[in-house]
């Protein structure tokens, strides 16, 4: 997640952005508990991913 969040700052291509959206939303839906544990460790990254990918 840290790598994805850092790429978001550099505005990835539309294709890569779409892949990240699919991947992140899928992970969150598949494992809500795991997702919550991951984002709790990185609050600033959570904010960026939520704002950009709605996760």
PDBQT receptor file of N, H, CA, C and O in Angstrom, charges set to zero:
ATOM      1  N   UNK A   1       0.812  -1.188   0.000  1.00  0.00    +0.000 N 
ATOM      2  CA  UNK A   1       0.000   0.000   0.000  1.00  0.00    +0.000 C 
ATOM      3  C   UNK A   1       0.856   1.253   0.000  1.00  0.00    +0.000 C 
ATOM      4  O   UNK A   1       0.500   2.259  -0.613  1.00  0.00    +0.000 OA
ATOM      5  N   UNK A   2       1.982   1.189   0.686  1.00  0.00    +0.000 N 
ATOM      6  H   UNK A   2       2.272   0.372   1.184  1.00  0.00    +0.000 HD
ATOM      7  CA  UNK A   2       2.849   2.365   0.741  1.00  0.00    +0.000 C 
ATOM      8  C   UNK A   2       3.320   2.727  -0.659  1.00  0.00    +0.000 C 
ATOM      9  O   UNK A   2       3.352   3.905  -1.015  1.00  0.00    +0.000 OA
ATOM     10  N   UNK A   3       3.683   1.730  -1.455  1.00  0.00    +0.000 N 
ATOM     11  H   UNK A   3       3.657   0.773  -1.165  1.00  0.00    +0.000 HD
ATOM     12  CA  UNK A   3       4.145   1.997  -2.806  1.00  0.00    +0.000 C 
ATOM     13  C   UNK A   3       3.035   2.585  -3.658  1.00  0.00    +0.000 C 
ATOM     14  O   UNK A   3       3.278   3.520  -4.421  1.00  0.00    +0.000 OA
ATOM     15  N   UNK A   4       1.838   2.067  -3.546  1.00  0.00    +0.000 N 
ATOM     16  H   UNK A   4       1.641   1.308  -2.926  1.00  0.00    +0.000 HD
ATOM     17  CA  UNK A   4       0.714   2.595  -4.322  1.00  0.00    +0.000 C 
ATOM     18  C   UNK A   4       0.463   4.051  -3.950  1.00  0.00    +0.000 C 
ATOM     19  O   UNK A   4       0.273   4.898  -4.823  1.00  0.00    +0.000 OA
ATOM     20  N   UNK A   5       0.464   4.334  -2.667  1.00  0.00    +0.000 N 
ATOM     21  H   UNK A   5       0.618   3.646  -1.958  1.00  0.00    +0.000 HD
ATOM     22  CA  UNK A   5       0.214   5.709  -2.219  1.00  0.00    +0.000 C 
ATOM     23  C   UNK A   5       1.282   6.662  -2.731  1.00  0.00    +0.000 C 
ATOM     24  O   UNK A   5       0.977   7.806  -3.068  1.00  0.00    +0.000 OA
ATOM     25  N   UNK A   6       2.528   6.210  -2.794  1.00  0.00    +0.000 N 
ATOM     26  H   UNK A   6       2.776   5.280  -2.520  1.00  0.00    +0.000 HD
ATOM     27  CA  UNK A   6       3.581   7.093  -3.303  1.00  0.00    +0.000 C 
ATOM     28  C   UNK A   6       3.442   7.302  -4.809  1.00  0.00    +0.000 C 
ATOM     29  O   UNK A   6       3.779   8.374  -5.312  1.00  0.00    +0.000 OA
ATOM     30  N   UNK A   7       2.957   6.307  -5.527  1.00  0.00    +0.000 N 
ATOM     31  H   UNK A   7       2.684   5.437  -5.118  1.00  0.00    +0.000 HD
ATOM     32  CA  UNK A   7       2.737   6.456  -6.968  1.00  0.00    +0.000 C 
ATOM     33  C   UNK A   7       1.584   7.423  -7.228  1.00  0.00    +0.000 C 
ATOM     34  O   UNK A   7       1.613   8.186  -8.193  1.00  0.00    +0.000 OA
ATOM     35  N   UNK A   8       0.573   7.387  -6.367  1.00  0.00    +0.000 N 
ATOM     36  H   UNK A   8       0.549   6.767  -5.583  1.00  0.00    +0.000 HD
ATOM     37  CA  UNK A   8      -0.581   8.288  -6.525  1.00  0.00    +0.000 C 
ATOM     38  C   UNK A   8      -0.113   9.736  -6.541  1.00  0.00    +0.000 C 
ATOM     39  O   UNK A   8      -0.649  10.552  -7.290  1.00  0.00    +0.000 OA
ATOM     40  N   UNK A   9       0.875  10.059  -5.728  1.00  0.00    +0.000 N 
ATOM     41  H   UNK A   9       1.311   9.395  -5.120  1.00  0.00    +0.000 HD
ATOM     42  CA  UNK A   9       1.397  11.424  -5.683  1.00  0.00    +0.000 C 
ATOM     43  C   UNK A   9       1.967  11.848  -7.034  1.00  0.00    +0.000 C 
ATOM     44  O   UNK A   9       1.967  13.033  -7.366  1.00  0.00    +0.000 OA
ATOM     45  N   UNK A  10       2.451  10.881  -7.811  1.00  0.00    +0.000 N 
ATOM     46  H   UNK A  10       2.450   9.918  -7.541  1.00  0.00    +0.000 HD
ATOM     47  CA  UNK A  10       3.063  11.164  -9.109  1.00  0.00    +0.000 C 
ATOM     48  C   UNK A  10       2.096  10.986 -10.270  1.00  0.00    +0.000 C 
ATOM     49  O   UNK A  10       2.522  10.981 -11.425  1.00  0.00    +0.000 OA
ATOM     50  N   UNK A  11       0.825  10.843  -9.995  1.00  0.00    +0.000 N 
ATOM     51  H   UNK A  11       0.479  10.847  -9.057  1.00  0.00    +0.000 HD
ATOM     52  CA  UNK A  11      -0.235  10.695 -10.984  1.00  0.00    +0.000 C 
ATOM     53  C   UNK A  11       0.070   9.603 -12.019  1.00  0.00    +0.000 C 
ATOM     54  O   UNK A  11       0.600   9.889 -13.093  1.00  0.00    +0.000 OA
ATOM     55  N   UNK A  12      -0.267   8.359 -11.686  1.00  0.00    +0.000 N 
ATOM     56  H   UNK A  12      -0.697   8.127 -10.813  1.00  0.00    +0.000 HD
ATOM     57  CA  UNK A  12      -0.021   7.251 -12.619  1.00  0.00    +0.000 C 
ATOM     58  C   UNK A  12      -0.869   7.378 -13.881  1.00  0.00    +0.000 C 
ATOM     59  O   UNK A  12      -1.826   8.151 -13.931  1.00  0.00    +0.000 OA
ATOM     60  N   UNK A  13      -0.502   6.611 -14.887  1.00  0.00    +0.000 N 
ATOM     61  H   UNK A  13       0.276   5.983 -14.847  1.00  0.00    +0.000 HD
ATOM     62  CA  UNK A  13      -1.274   6.599 -16.128  1.00  0.00    +0.000 C 
ATOM     63  C   UNK A  13      -2.698   6.140 -15.830  1.00  0.00    +0.000 C 
ATOM     64  O   UNK A  13      -2.930   5.481 -14.817  1.00  0.00    +0.000 OA
ATOM     65  N   UNK A  14      -3.646   6.475 -16.686  1.00  0.00    +0.000 N 
ATOM     66  H   UNK A  14      -3.457   7.011 -17.509  1.00  0.00    +0.000 HD
ATOM     67  CA  UNK A  14      -5.032   6.031 -16.456  1.00  0.00    +0.000 C 
ATOM     68  C   UNK A  14      -5.159   4.502 -16.349  1.00  0.00    +0.000 C 
ATOM     69  O   UNK A  14      -5.958   3.999 -15.559  1.00  0.00    +0.000 OA
ATOM     70  N   UNK A  15      -4.384   3.780 -17.132  1.00  0.00    +0.000 N 
ATOM     71  H   UNK A  15      -3.735   4.189 -17.774  1.00  0.00    +0.000 HD
ATOM     72  CA  UNK A  15      -4.450   2.315 -17.088  1.00  0.00    +0.000 C 
ATOM     73  C   UNK A  15      -3.959   1.789 -15.744  1.00  0.00    +0.000 C 
ATOM     74  O   UNK A  15      -4.591   0.920 -15.145  1.00  0.00    +0.000 OA
ATOM     75  N   UNK A  16      -2.836   2.314 -15.272  1.00  0.00    +0.000 N 
ATOM     76  H   UNK A  16      -2.321   3.021 -15.758  1.00  0.00    +0.000 HD
ATOM     77  CA  UNK A  16      -2.297   1.879 -13.990  1.00  0.00    +0.000 C 
ATOM     78  C   UNK A  16      -3.220   2.306 -12.857  1.00  0.00    +0.000 C 
ATOM     79  O   UNK A  16      -3.427   1.552 -11.906  1.00  0.00    +0.000 OA
ATOM     80  N   UNK A  17      -3.761   3.483 -12.950  1.00  0.00    +0.000 N 
ATOM     81  H   UNK A  17      -3.593   4.095 -13.722  1.00  0.00    +0.000 HD
ATOM     82  CA  UNK A  17      -4.696   3.980 -11.946  1.00  0.00    +0.000 C 
ATOM     83  C   UNK A  17      -5.907   3.056 -11.844  1.00  0.00    +0.000 C 
ATOM     84  O   UNK A  17      -6.364   2.747 -10.744  1.00  0.00    +0.000 OA
ATOM     85  N   UNK A  18      -6.420   2.622 -12.977  1.00  0.00    +0.000 N 
ATOM     86  H   UNK A  18      -6.049   2.874 -13.871  1.00  0.00    +0.000 HD
ATOM     87  CA  UNK A  18      -7.561   1.704 -13.002  1.00  0.00    +0.000 C 
ATOM     88  C   UNK A  18      -7.200   0.362 -12.360  1.00  0.00    +0.000 C 
ATOM     89  O   UNK A  18      -8.005  -0.213 -11.628  1.00  0.00    +0.000 OA
ATOM     90  N   UNK A  19      -6.000  -0.133 -12.634  1.00  0.00    +0.000 N 
ATOM     91  H   UNK A  19      -5.346   0.334 -13.229  1.00  0.00    +0.000 HD
ATOM     92  CA  UNK A  19      -5.555  -1.391 -12.033  1.00  0.00    +0.000 C 
ATOM     93  C   UNK A  19      -5.445  -1.265 -10.515  1.00  0.00    +0.000 C 
ATOM     94  O   UNK A  19      -5.847  -2.171  -9.785  1.00  0.00    +0.000 OA
ATOM     95  N   UNK A  20      -4.905  -0.153 -10.045  1.00  0.00    +0.000 N 
ATOM     96  H   UNK A  20      -4.579   0.583 -10.638  1.00  0.00    +0.000 HD
ATOM     97  CA  UNK A  20      -4.800   0.071  -8.607  1.00  0.00    +0.000 C 
ATOM     98  C   UNK A  20      -6.187   0.110  -7.970  1.00  0.00    +0.000 C 
ATOM     99  O   UNK A  20      -6.393  -0.458  -6.898  1.00  0.00    +0.000 OA
ATOM    100  N   UNK A  21      -7.126   0.769  -8.619  1.00  0.00    +0.000 N 
ATOM    101  H   UNK A  21      -6.958   1.231  -9.490  1.00  0.00    +0.000 HD
ATOM    102  CA  UNK A  21      -8.495   0.850  -8.094  1.00  0.00    +0.000 C 
ATOM    103  C   UNK A  21      -9.080  -0.545  -7.922  1.00  0.00    +0.000 C 
ATOM    104  O   UNK A  21      -9.625  -0.874  -6.869  1.00  0.00    +0.000 OA
ATOM    105  N   UNK A  22      -8.964  -1.351  -8.951  1.00  0.00    +0.000 N 
ATOM    106  H   UNK A  22      -8.522  -1.084  -9.807  1.00  0.00    +0.000 HD
ATOM    107  CA  UNK A  22      -9.492  -2.713  -8.912  1.00  0.00    +0.000 C 
ATOM    108  C   UNK A  22      -8.820  -3.529  -7.823  1.00  0.00    +0.000 C 
ATOM    109  O   UNK A  22      -9.489  -4.225  -7.059  1.00  0.00    +0.000 OA
ATOM    110  N   UNK A  23      -7.509  -3.445  -7.751  1.00  0.00    +0.000 N 
ATOM    111  H   UNK A  23      -6.966  -2.879  -8.371  1.00  0.00    +0.000 HD
ATOM    112  CA  UNK A  23      -6.745  -4.212  -6.774  1.00  0.00    +0.000 C 
ATOM    113  C   UNK A  23      -7.084  -3.799  -5.337  1.00  0.00    +0.000 C 
ATOM    114  O   UNK A  23      -7.369  -4.652  -4.496  1.00  0.00    +0.000 OA
ATOM    115  N   UNK A  24      -7.052  -2.520  -5.062  1.00  0.00    +0.000 N 
ATOM    116  H   UNK A  24      -6.820  -1.827  -5.744  1.00  0.00    +0.000 HD
ATOM    117  CA  UNK A  24      -7.300  -2.044  -3.696  1.00  0.00    +0.000 C 
ATOM    118  C   UNK A  24      -8.732  -2.297  -3.248  1.00  0.00    +0.000 C 
ATOM    119  O   UNK A  24      -8.961  -2.735  -2.120  1.00  0.00    +0.000 OA
ATOM    120  N   UNK A  25      -9.691  -2.027  -4.115  1.00  0.00    +0.000 N 
ATOM    121  H   UNK A  25      -9.505  -1.671  -5.031  1.00  0.00    +0.000 HD
ATOM    122  CA  UNK A  25     -11.083  -2.277  -3.746  1.00  0.00    +0.000 C 
ATOM    123  C   UNK A  25     -11.340  -3.765  -3.548  1.00  0.00    +0.000 C 
ATOM    124  O   UNK A  25     -12.097  -4.152  -2.658  1.00  0.00    +0.000 OA
ATOM    125  N   UNK A  26     -10.720  -4.597  -4.368  1.00  0.00    +0.000 N 
ATOM    126  H   UNK A  26     -10.105  -4.283  -5.092  1.00  0.00    +0.000 HD
ATOM    127  CA  UNK A  26     -10.868  -6.045  -4.219  1.00  0.00    +0.000 C 
ATOM    128  C   UNK A  26     -10.284  -6.549  -2.915  1.00  0.00    +0.000 C 
ATOM    129  O   UNK A  26     -10.899  -7.366  -2.230  1.00  0.00    +0.000 OA
ATOM    130  N   UNK A  27      -9.092  -6.064  -2.566  1.00  0.00    +0.000 N 
ATOM    131  H   UNK A  27      -8.592  -5.400  -3.123  1.00  0.00    +0.000 HD
ATOM    132  CA  UNK A  27      -8.474  -6.474  -1.306  1.00  0.00    +0.000 C 
ATOM    133  C   UNK A  27      -9.336  -6.052  -0.124  1.00  0.00    +0.000 C 
ATOM    134  O   UNK A  27      -9.554  -6.833   0.802  1.00  0.00    +0.000 OA
ATOM    135  N   UNK A  28      -9.819  -4.830  -0.156  1.00  0.00    +0.000 N 
ATOM    136  H   UNK A  28      -9.642  -4.196  -0.909  1.00  0.00    +0.000 HD
ATOM    137  CA  UNK A  28     -10.637  -4.338   0.954  1.00  0.00    +0.000 C 
ATOM    138  C   UNK A  28     -11.912  -5.163   1.095  1.00  0.00    +0.000 C 
ATOM    139  O   UNK A  28     -12.292  -5.520   2.210  1.00  0.00    +0.000 OA
ATOM    140  N   UNK A  29     -12.577  -5.472  -0.014  1.00  0.00    +0.000 N 
ATOM    141  H   UNK A  29     -12.268  -5.182  -0.920  1.00  0.00    +0.000 HD
ATOM    142  CA  UNK A  29     -13.824  -6.255   0.033  1.00  0.00    +0.000 C 
ATOM    143  C   UNK A  29     -13.572  -7.685   0.476  1.00  0.00    +0.000 C 
ATOM    144  O   UNK A  29     -14.392  -8.272   1.183  1.00  0.00    +0.000 OA
ATOM    145  N   UNK A  30     -12.449  -8.245   0.069  1.00  0.00    +0.000 N 
ATOM    146  H   UNK A  30     -11.783  -7.767  -0.504  1.00  0.00    +0.000 HD
ATOM    147  CA  UNK A  30     -12.138  -9.643   0.379  1.00  0.00    +0.000 C 
ATOM    148  C   UNK A  30     -11.740  -9.834   1.835  1.00  0.00    +0.000 C 
ATOM    149  O   UNK A  30     -12.050 -10.863   2.436  1.00  0.00    +0.000 OA
ATOM    150  N   UNK A  31     -11.050  -8.839   2.410  1.00  0.00    +0.000 N 
ATOM    151  H   UNK A  31     -10.799  -8.003   1.922  1.00  0.00    +0.000 HD
ATOM    152  CA  UNK A  31     -10.515  -9.005   3.756  1.00  0.00    +0.000 C 
ATOM    153  C   UNK A  31     -10.603  -7.684   4.519  1.00  0.00    +0.000 C 
ATOM    154  O   UNK A  31      -9.603  -6.984   4.677  1.00  0.00    +0.000 OA
ATOM    155  N   UNK A  32     -11.786  -7.354   4.984  1.00  0.00    +0.000 N 
ATOM    156  H   UNK A  32     -12.599  -7.923   4.856  1.00  0.00    +0.000 HD
ATOM    157  CA  UNK A  32     -12.004  -6.088   5.701  1.00  0.00    +0.000 C 
ATOM    158  C   UNK A  32     -11.105  -5.964   6.930  1.00  0.00    +0.000 C 
ATOM    159  O   UNK A  32     -10.577  -4.887   7.207  1.00  0.00    +0.000 OA
ATOM    160  N   UNK A  33     -10.931  -7.051   7.659  1.00  0.00    +0.000 N 
ATOM    161  H   UNK A  33     -11.360  -7.926   7.434  1.00  0.00    +0.000 HD
ATOM    162  CA  UNK A  33     -10.104  -7.022   8.870  1.00  0.00    +0.000 C 
ATOM    163  C   UNK A  33      -8.645  -6.766   8.521  1.00  0.00    +0.000 C 
ATOM    164  O   UNK A  33      -7.983  -5.949   9.161  1.00  0.00    +0.000 OA
ATOM    165  N   UNK A  34      -8.155  -7.453   7.525  1.00  0.00    +0.000 N 
ATOM    166  H   UNK A  34      -8.693  -8.117   7.006  1.00  0.00    +0.000 HD
ATOM    167  CA  UNK A  34      -6.774  -7.250   7.081  1.00  0.00    +0.000 C 
ATOM    168  C   UNK A  34      -6.561  -5.845   6.560  1.00  0.00    +0.000 C 
ATOM    169  O   UNK A  34      -5.530  -5.227   6.823  1.00  0.00    +0.000 OA
ATOM    170  N   UNK A  35      -7.536  -5.342   5.823  1.00  0.00    +0.000 N 
ATOM    171  H   UNK A  35      -8.374  -5.844   5.610  1.00  0.00    +0.000 HD
ATOM    172  CA  UNK A  35      -7.448  -3.977   5.290  1.00  0.00    +0.000 C 
ATOM    173  C   UNK A  35      -7.362  -2.973   6.443  1.00  0.00    +0.000 C 
ATOM    174  O   UNK A  35      -6.515  -2.080   6.436  1.00  0.00    +0.000 OA
ATOM    175  N   UNK A  36      -8.239  -3.127   7.421  1.00  0.00    +0.000 N 
ATOM    176  H   UNK A  36      -8.927  -3.853   7.426  1.00  0.00    +0.000 HD
ATOM    177  CA  UNK A  36      -8.259  -2.208   8.558  1.00  0.00    +0.000 C 
ATOM    178  C   UNK A  36      -6.928  -2.221   9.308  1.00  0.00    +0.000 C 
ATOM    179  O   UNK A  36      -6.442  -1.174   9.735  1.00  0.00    +0.000 OA
ATOM    180  N   UNK A  37      -6.348  -3.395   9.465  1.00  0.00    +0.000 N 
ATOM    181  H   UNK A  37      -6.743  -4.245   9.117  1.00  0.00    +0.000 HD
ATOM    182  CA  UNK A  37      -5.060  -3.504  10.159  1.00  0.00    +0.000 C 
ATOM    183  C   UNK A  37      -3.959  -2.797   9.375  1.00  0.00    +0.000 C 
ATOM    184  O   UNK A  37      -3.115  -2.119   9.961  1.00  0.00    +0.000 OA
ATOM    185  N   UNK A  38      -3.967  -2.952   8.057  1.00  0.00    +0.000 N 
ATOM    186  H   UNK A  38      -4.652  -3.503   7.581  1.00  0.00    +0.000 HD
ATOM    187  CA  UNK A  38      -2.940  -2.325   7.224  1.00  0.00    +0.000 C 
ATOM    188  C   UNK A  38      -3.046  -0.804   7.245  1.00  0.00    +0.000 C 
ATOM    189  O   UNK A  38      -2.045  -0.116   7.445  1.00  0.00    +0.000 OA
ATOM    190  N   UNK A  39      -4.234  -0.283   7.042  1.00  0.00    +0.000 N 
ATOM    191  H   UNK A  39      -5.047  -0.842   6.879  1.00  0.00    +0.000 HD
ATOM    192  CA  UNK A  39      -4.372   1.174   6.959  1.00  0.00    +0.000 C 
ATOM    193  C   UNK A  39      -4.227   1.840   8.323  1.00  0.00    +0.000 C 
ATOM    194  O   UNK A  39      -3.856   3.011   8.396  1.00  0.00    +0.000 OA
ATOM    195  N   UNK A  40      -4.513   1.117   9.405  1.00  0.00    +0.000 N 
ATOM    196  H   UNK A  40      -4.815   0.165   9.346  1.00  0.00    +0.000 HD
ATOM    197  CA  UNK A  40      -4.344   1.690  10.738  1.00  0.00    +0.000 C 
ATOM    198  C   UNK A  40      -2.879   2.014  11.014  1.00  0.00    +0.000 C 
ATOM    199  O   UNK A  40      -2.571   2.938  11.766  1.00  0.00    +0.000 OA
ATOM    200  N   UNK A  41      -1.991   1.258  10.409  1.00  0.00    +0.000 N 
ATOM    201  H   UNK A  41      -2.241   0.508   9.797  1.00  0.00    +0.000 HD
ATOM    202  CA  UNK A  41      -0.557   1.478  10.616  1.00  0.00    +0.000 C 
ATOM    203  C   UNK A  41      -0.048   2.706   9.869  1.00  0.00    +0.000 C 
ATOM    204  O   UNK A  41       1.012   3.234  10.205  1.00  0.00    +0.000 OA
ATOM    205  N   UNK A  42      -0.788   3.166   8.862  1.00  0.00    +0.000 N 
ATOM    206  H   UNK A  42      -1.649   2.737   8.590  1.00  0.00    +0.000 HD
ATOM    207  CA  UNK A  42      -0.349   4.282   8.031  1.00  0.00    +0.000 C 
ATOM    208  C   UNK A  42      -1.497   5.260   7.799  1.00  0.00    +0.000 C 
ATOM    209  O   UNK A  42      -2.071   5.275   6.710  1.00  0.00    +0.000 OA
ATOM    210  N   UNK A  43      -1.846   6.075   8.790  1.00  0.00    +0.000 N 
ATOM    211  H   UNK A  43      -1.380   6.063   9.675  1.00  0.00    +0.000 HD
ATOM    212  CA  UNK A  43      -3.022   6.955   8.655  1.00  0.00    +0.000 C 
ATOM    213  C   UNK A  43      -2.931   7.943   7.489  1.00  0.00    +0.000 C 
ATOM    214  O   UNK A  43      -3.940   8.191   6.830  1.00  0.00    +0.000 OA
ATOM    215  N   UNK A  44      -1.781   8.502   7.220  1.00  0.00    +0.000 N 
ATOM    216  H   UNK A  44      -0.960   8.300   7.755  1.00  0.00    +0.000 HD
ATOM    217  CA  UNK A  44      -1.688   9.468   6.120  1.00  0.00    +0.000 C 
ATOM    218  C   UNK A  44      -1.871   8.781   4.769  1.00  0.00    +0.000 C 
ATOM    219  O   UNK A  44      -2.434   9.359   3.839  1.00  0.00    +0.000 OA
ATOM    220  N   UNK A  45      -1.397   7.561   4.671  1.00  0.00    +0.000 N 
ATOM    221  H   UNK A  45      -0.940   7.091   5.426  1.00  0.00    +0.000 HD
ATOM    222  CA  UNK A  45      -1.574   6.801   3.435  1.00  0.00    +0.000 C 
ATOM    223  C   UNK A  45      -3.042   6.418   3.275  1.00  0.00    +0.000 C 
ATOM    224  O   UNK A  45      -3.582   6.436   2.169  1.00  0.00    +0.000 OA
ATOM    225  N   UNK A  46      -3.676   6.075   4.385  1.00  0.00    +0.000 N 
ATOM    226  H   UNK A  46      -3.238   6.060   5.284  1.00  0.00    +0.000 HD
ATOM    227  CA  UNK A  46      -5.099   5.738   4.345  1.00  0.00    +0.000 C 
ATOM    228  C   UNK A  46      -5.894   6.906   3.774  1.00  0.00    +0.000 C 
ATOM    229  O   UNK A  46      -6.785   6.709   2.948  1.00  0.00    +0.000 OA
ATOM    230  N   UNK A  47      -5.578   8.106   4.208  1.00  0.00    +0.000 N 
ATOM    231  H   UNK A  47      -4.854   8.266   4.879  1.00  0.00    +0.000 HD
ATOM    232  CA  UNK A  47      -6.293   9.284   3.716  1.00  0.00    +0.000 C 
ATOM    233  C   UNK A  47      -6.113   9.456   2.215  1.00  0.00    +0.000 C 
ATOM    234  O   UNK A  47      -7.069   9.755   1.500  1.00  0.00    +0.000 OA
ATOM    235  N   UNK A  48      -4.890   9.268   1.739  1.00  0.00    +0.000 N 
ATOM    236  H   UNK A  48      -4.113   9.025   2.320  1.00  0.00    +0.000 HD
ATOM    237  CA  UNK A  48      -4.618   9.418   0.311  1.00  0.00    +0.000 C 
ATOM    238  C   UNK A  48      -5.345   8.366  -0.514  1.00  0.00    +0.000 C 
ATOM    239  O   UNK A  48      -5.939   8.677  -1.546  1.00  0.00    +0.000 OA
ATOM    240  N   UNK A  49      -5.294   7.111  -0.052  1.00  0.00    +0.000 N 
ATOM    241  H   UNK A  49      -4.811   6.858   0.787  1.00  0.00    +0.000 HD
ATOM    242  CA  UNK A  49      -5.963   6.035  -0.790  1.00  0.00    +0.000 C 
ATOM    243  C   UNK A  49      -7.480   6.211  -0.769  1.00  0.00    +0.000 C 
ATOM    244  O   UNK A  49      -8.160   5.951  -1.762  1.00  0.00    +0.000 OA
ATOM    245  N   UNK A  50      -7.994   6.652   0.364  1.00  0.00    +0.000 N 
ATOM    246  H   UNK A  50      -7.441   6.863   1.170  1.00  0.00    +0.000 HD
ATOM    247  CA  UNK A  50      -9.438   6.866   0.454  1.00  0.00    +0.000 C 
ATOM    248  C   UNK A  50      -9.874   7.985  -0.479  1.00  0.00    +0.000 C 
ATOM    249  O   UNK A  50     -10.897   7.874  -1.155  1.00  0.00    +0.000 OA
ATOM    250  N   UNK A  51      -9.109   9.049  -0.514  1.00  0.00    +0.000 N 
ATOM    251  H   UNK A  51      -8.279   9.139   0.035  1.00  0.00    +0.000 HD
ATOM    252  CA  UNK A  51      -9.467  10.193  -1.359  1.00  0.00    +0.000 C 
ATOM    253  C   UNK A  51      -9.373   9.845  -2.846  1.00  0.00    +0.000 C 
ATOM    254  O   UNK A  51     -10.215  10.260  -3.642  1.00  0.00    +0.000 OA
ATOM    255  N   UNK A  52      -8.352   9.087  -3.208  1.00  0.00    +0.000 N 
ATOM    256  H   UNK A  52      -7.669   8.749  -2.561  1.00  0.00    +0.000 HD
ATOM    257  CA  UNK A  52      -8.129   8.837  -4.632  1.00  0.00    +0.000 C 
ATOM    258  C   UNK A  52      -8.843   7.593  -5.151  1.00  0.00    +0.000 C 
ATOM    259  O   UNK A  52      -9.343   7.586  -6.276  1.00  0.00    +0.000 OA
ATOM    260  N   UNK A  53      -8.892   6.535  -4.329  1.00  0.00    +0.000 N 
ATOM    261  H   UNK A  53      -8.486   6.541  -3.415  1.00  0.00    +0.000 HD
ATOM    262  CA  UNK A  53      -9.449   5.258  -4.791  1.00  0.00    +0.000 C 
ATOM    263  C   UNK A  53     -10.744   4.859  -4.095  1.00  0.00    +0.000 C 
ATOM    264  O   UNK A  53     -11.290   3.790  -4.367  1.00  0.00    +0.000 OA
ATOM    265  N   UNK A  54     -11.241   5.713  -3.197  1.00  0.00    +0.000 N 
ATOM    266  H   UNK A  54     -10.797   6.582  -2.977  1.00  0.00    +0.000 HD
ATOM    267  CA  UNK A  54     -12.496   5.448  -2.498  1.00  0.00    +0.000 C 
ATOM    268  C   UNK A  54     -12.479   4.117  -1.764  1.00  0.00    +0.000 C 
ATOM    269  O   UNK A  54     -13.440   3.348  -1.813  1.00  0.00    +0.000 OA
ATOM    270  N   UNK A  55     -11.361   3.860  -1.077  1.00  0.00    +0.000 N 
ATOM    271  H   UNK A  55     -10.582   4.485  -1.038  1.00  0.00    +0.000 HD
ATOM    272  CA  UNK A  55     -11.248   2.621  -0.268  1.00  0.00    +0.000 C 
ATOM    273  C   UNK A  55     -11.017   2.963   1.178  1.00  0.00    +0.000 C 
ATOM    274  O   UNK A  55     -10.895   2.067   2.013  1.00  0.00    +0.000 OA
TER     275      UNK A  55
